[in-house]
Amino acid sequence: MKQNFLDLLPQELRNIINDSYDIVLERAIGRAYKNLAEEEKSKMALVFAKGTDKEKEEFLKKYLQDFPQLFLEEAKRFTAEIKK
């Protein structure tokens, strides 16, 4: 089954889900950035400003192996915030 169940939701709800994902991703990237050395921060800024999605993914794999964990932690925090 290759159906995207988000497509079944009303557009307004899909927008909320997409916005929530963007917030979590931005927070995780911000935390990751703070943990980098200055040279790596410069590389990251360049890649994320002008790089392709593939270049961004490669940067994350090379310099931020813990990014999936950071993303999960931020998702949990965000979920807790919206439950309040």
Secondary structure, 3 states (H helix, E strand, C coil): CCCCHHHHCCHHHHHHHHHHHHHHHHHHHHHHHHCCCHHHHHHHHHHHHHCCHHHHHHHHHHHCCCHHHHHHHHHHHHHHHHHC
